[in-house]
């Protein structure tokens, strides 16, 4: 979604090309918006400890992407010819594709960091392990990720989703910028969802259901919080909606008769209409939670962990309700029994999303980076 916001804004300035990795699905978008495409081949990171150490020595720590093939060479050659005015790289881990760009053209490169890899996002790439050798290799790898990130930030313009992310990288210099994430979906923005206050005690969780932070957060929420919630409210429901549910999600949802799992749905509208509140129980990760922006436009209040609301300029108790454990969740949810509080939270979050996280806000911030 963020990639397409870049594309729509940049097409107003001229022709646009795209480079994408072999496992990305860009067929429709390449045909409709982009003039030329570079299909970049990736090299899989090794699994053995020694080979991983070798890649670290080459300054290609995991999960930095390695690229190869003639398309990479062709792309770099055209950049070095001066053909492009601006080059936007989505995700820091893809910068290695531009290793051959001449220093005269480095000022044209803008790296959209998105997720700061040396924060809690880094841990999401690995399963928990007590193996001392694995833990040592991961620590060394994380240090090399930090070095890679620091080198990239010193060479290129950098863009972050939030000021919090930018501050965490200590990049307050003039070549670092904030471009907020936005949510623009005409199906949501044009629909009237009705009043949520009168709904039964129905919670809604939305997200990619194979993404580790979503899976782990949902499992924690159901086991530690939802059981108590269900005991207190006789009409309790929880709707879990998203793409590609993993076996863990299917299993834990099936253990409760009042939890409904809805996979790969065509529209989220009916689920927002049923919901009384949206929950974002994320315990790790980074970036901006698009689901909070979406919920704000539907008029449903959001209860989130602090990490779940990371990167958004929201006020606890005014725009959103934050919780860290089951006791806090129950207390915060109880606040929604007051109609005035419910409606105030819903309207305030909607106003913030409309003003600060709109397409216009995104484009205005981008144009400041380009000038």
N, C-alpha and C positions, 0 to 999 in steps of 0.2 A: 504493500500500500504506500509506504513512504517513497519507494522507488518511483511509483507512478505519479506522486505529487511532484517529484523532481522533474519527471518527464513532461508533465503538462505545463509546468512553469517555464522550462527551458525551451520548449517548442515555440513559445512566443518570441524568443530571441533569435531563432534561426533553425537550421536543420539539426537533427539529432541522430546520433548513432548509438549502438549499444554493444557492449561486450558481456557475455554471460557464460556461466559455467555449464558443463555438459549435463548436469542433473537438474538445472533450473528449467522450469516450464514457461518459455517465453514466446511460443509459436504465434499466438494471436496478437500479442503486443508488438512483436517484431514486424508483423505484416501491416499493422495499422498505423503505428506512430513513427517507427524508426526507419531511417533511410538505408543504413548499412548495418551489418551485424558481424561481430567477431565471436566465433564459437570457441571458447577457450577450454583446452583439455587440462584436467587436474591430475596431479600425482598423489597417490594415496600415501599418507604418513605410515612409516614402518611400525610394526607392533613390538619388535624386540627392543629390550632396554639399550643394548649397545648401539643399534641403528638410530634409536631416538636421541641418544647422546651425540651421535655424529651429526644429525640434523640440527641439534642445538648449537653445535660448534659452527655450523654454516649460517647461524642466525635465522633458522626457519623452525622455531619451536611450534609444537602443537597448540592450537589449531590453525596456525597460519597456513594459508593455502599455497601450494606449489603449482606453478603452471608450466606447461610445455607446449610444443607444437608450432606449426608454421603461422597460425593465426596470431599468436602472441608476438612473434617477430614482425608480422605485417602491421599489427596495431602500433607497436612501438616505433616502427619505421615511419609510419604516417604521422604520428605525434611529433617525432623529431623533425619532420619536414615543415612543421609549423601550421599544419592544416587546421588544428582545433584551437579555439579561443579559450575553452574551459574543459577540464576533465574532472568529472565527479566520480569518486570511488565509493561505492556503498560497502561499508564494513572495513575496519582496519585490517582484518585478516586477508583481504584481497589486494593489498598494496603491492605485494611482491610481483604482481603481473607487470608493474611498471619499472622494474629494476633497471632496464636498459635505456630509460628516458634520459636525454641529455640535460645537463644542469641548466641550460638556457630555458628549458620549458617546465622546470619544476614549479615555478610560481603559478602555473596554470592549473595545478592539481589541487583539488579540494577533497579531503578525505572525510566522509561522513562516519564518525566513530560508531554511532548508534549504541552498542553495548561496550562499556569499558571492560576489557577482558581481564585486567588484573584485579578487579573487584570480585564480588561474589559470583559474577557470571562465570568466572574461570572454573569454579567447582562443578558447575552443571555439565561440563564436558566429561566428567568421570564418575564412575560408580564408587561408592565408599569402599575403602580398602584399609586393612590393618597390616598389610604386607610392608615391612620396613623398606625394602628395595623400591617398591612402587611409590611409596610416599616420598622417598628421597628423590627419585627421578621426577616426580611431579613438582616438587619444590624447586629443583634446578630448572625445570622447564618453565615454571611460573616466573622465575627471575629473568629468564631469557625473553619471555613474553613482555615483561616490563621494559627490558632494554629495547626490544623491537618497537614497542609503542612509543617510547621516548624518542627514538631515532626518527620515526615517522612524523611525530609532532614537531620536531625541529626542522624538518625538511619541507613540509607541506602546510597549506592552510588546513585547519581542522574545524569540523562542525560537530556539535553535540546536541543531543535532544533536550538537555536541561542545563541550567547553571550549576546544579549539583554535580553532574557528571564532569563538567568542565573544571570545577574547583577540585574534584578528586584527582585530576591529572595535573593539577598545579600549572595550568596553561593559561594564565591570565594575560598573555601577550596579545598584541594587536592582530595576530593571524588566527586567533581562536574565536569562534562564533557559536551562538546558540540559535538553532532553527527548531522550534517546537514541533512535536508530532501533531497531526491533525486527524480528525475523523470527518469524512464527508461521504455519506451514503444516502442517496435520495430516497431510498425505500424507508429509511429510518426518519430522516428529517421531514419528509412530507406526510408521515403517518401520524394519526392522533391515537395515542396509546391509552387514553382514558385515565381515570384516577386510580392510582395504585393503593391508596390508603385503605380502601374498603376490601381489598383482596384478602383471602385467607393467608395464613402465615407461610407463605411460599417464597423460598429463597432460590435464586438463580445463579448458577456458575456457568460462565462461558469461556471457552478457550480451546486451543489445540490440545487434544487429550492424549498425545504421546510425547509432548514436550516435558522434560523432566521437572522443571519448576512447577508447572501446572499439576502434574501427576502427584508429586510429593506434597504440594500444598493442599490438594484436594483430599488425599488420603489422611493427612493430619487433621483437616477440618472435620471430616466425617467421623473419625475415630475419637477425637478429643473434644469436639464442640457440638456436632450435630446430634449426637446421642442425647445430650443434655437438653438441647433445644427441642428435640422431638418429645422428650419426657414432659417438658413444661407446657408445650402447645399441642393440644389434642388434634388440631387440624394441620399440623406441620407437614410441609412438603419441601423437597429439594429437587430442582431441575438441573441436571448436568447436561450441557449442550455443547457439542463441538465435533471437530473432525478427528478421524483416525484414533478412536479410543484404544489404548493398550490393554493387555489382559489384566493388569493391576486395577485399572479403572473399572473395567467390566465386573471384576470380582467384588470389589468393595461396594459398588452400587447395587449389585444383586443381593447383598446381605440385608438390605433394608427395603421393606415393602413400600415405604413412602418416599423413596428416592427413584426418580425416573431418569434413565439415560437415553438421550436422544442424539444419535450419531449422524453426521453428514446431512443435516437438515437443509432444505432449500431456503428457508427464511427463518430468522430469529424473532420475527414480529409476534407470533402467537405466544412465545415463551416469555417475552417481556410483558405482554398483556396480562399473563397469569401471575407474574411475579409481584411480590410486595416490596422486595429489596434485592439488590445484587450483592454477592459476596466475592471478594478477591483475596483469598487466603494464601498469598504467595510468601514463601520463606526465603527464597534466593532468586538471584537473577538481576537484571538491570534494564535500562531503557525505559520507555514510557508505556504504561498499560493502556492500550487502545480501548480495551473493554470498558475502562472507567469513563473514557470520553463518550463512548457509545451509550453507556447506561445513562449518562447525564442528559443526553438528548432525548431519551425515552421518558424522562420524568420519574425515574426510579432512584431512590437514595442508595448509596453504596457504603458497605461496611468492608474495610480492607485492613490488612496488616500494613505497618509502615513501609515494608519493602514492596508490598503490592502497589502502593501509591507513590513509589519512588519516581522522582523526575517530574512530578506534576506540582504546580504551584497551587495547592489546595489547603484550606484551613480546616483543621480538625474541629469538629463540632459546628462548623458553619457551612462547609461545602461537602464534607465527608465525615464518616465516623471510623476512627481507627481503633484497632484492638490487637493485643499480643497473645491473649490466652482465652480460655473458655469463660472465665468469670467476667473479663472485660467485654467479651462479645455479648453475653447475656445482658449486661448493664446497658451497653450501647444500643442493642436492639430494642430494649425496653423504652428508650427515648422516643422511638417511632410510634409508640402508642398515643402520643400527643399529636393530634392532627396538625396543629400550628407548626410544631417542630418538623414533622414529616414534610409538609408542604414547603417550609422554608429551606430545608436541606435540598429538596428536589429542585426548586427554582434556582437556588444559589449555584448549584453545580451546573445546571443548564446554562446559566448566564456566563459562568467562567469558561465553559467549553466553547460557547458561541463567540466570545470576545477574544480569548487568548489562544484558542486552538482551532482557528478557522483556516480555510484555504488562503484567505487574504493575508493572515498573519504569517503563514508559511512563506508565501511568495515575497512579501515585503522583507522578511528576514533573509531570504535567499539573495535577493537583489542587492542587499547591503554587502553580502559576502563577495559578490561578483564585481562590485564597483571599487 
